[in-house]
Amino acid sequence: MADLGEYNPYSPPGNNTKDESTITALLDAYGSLSVPKLLDLLASNFTHRVLPESLGMPVRGKRAFAEHAAGIFAIFDSFRMEPREILKVEGWKETWVVRAHMYGILKGGKGEWKNECVLIVKMDDEGALVEEIQEFVDSAKAVEMKQRHAPKSFGAKGRRTITMEEHDATPAASFLTMFCWFLVCVLVAKLGAPVLALVILWAHPTLEAFRRSFFLTPIRPRL
């Protein structure tokens, strides 16, 4: 199991590195509502997964993700992603964590859409193309999107997505809580206690989704 390593808090740099520029371009591509612009940044072996797994969303390759993005983009008149934090995780090659707020105007006079997410973005060795995005979302907002706005392809084909009532009745840690505990692990490792950080990461129930993402899924971190 790898050391968690250090992280570098994001501040708007004067001279972006290549991978920083790719992250910025990725957020801008989401905001452009242009599928071609988004696909230009993705590697041929790209995968996208939405967490927590209780949402029942499928893991998508590049082609399936393009169809998914086209369906979501089609319901918005405008959309933007505003990063609140961008962290470089040194323990895994070309891996970034982005916490962002999302703002959109829905078509048909349906009003505003506000949400937030945490993206774990893994790039190729050159930092030029995105190979994987793991997207932690607000479960309640994801269910609302599925039930009220999104195309039928939004959820997993052939699988049942949880309802709003089921979500409300099932206690679960929010993605923001998971993200905060993940940062605690990184900080503990940075302060010279990597073993303690790994114990927290492996044992804390709030971090189950992160454990699945990094250690238990078929696509493992590139060490």
SULJOHU-V37112 format. One record per helix or strand. SS is the DSSP state (H for helix, E for strand). FROM is the first residue (numbers start at 1). TO is the last residue. Records with the same first field share a line. If there is no record, write none. Layout:
SS = FROM-TO / FROM-TO
This chain:
E = 7-8 / 42-51 / 60-61 / 76-89 / 95-106 / 111-123 / 130-137
H = 18-32 / 35-39 / 53-55 / 62-73 / 107-109 / 139-149 / 152-154 / 164-169 / 175-190 / 194-203 / 205-216
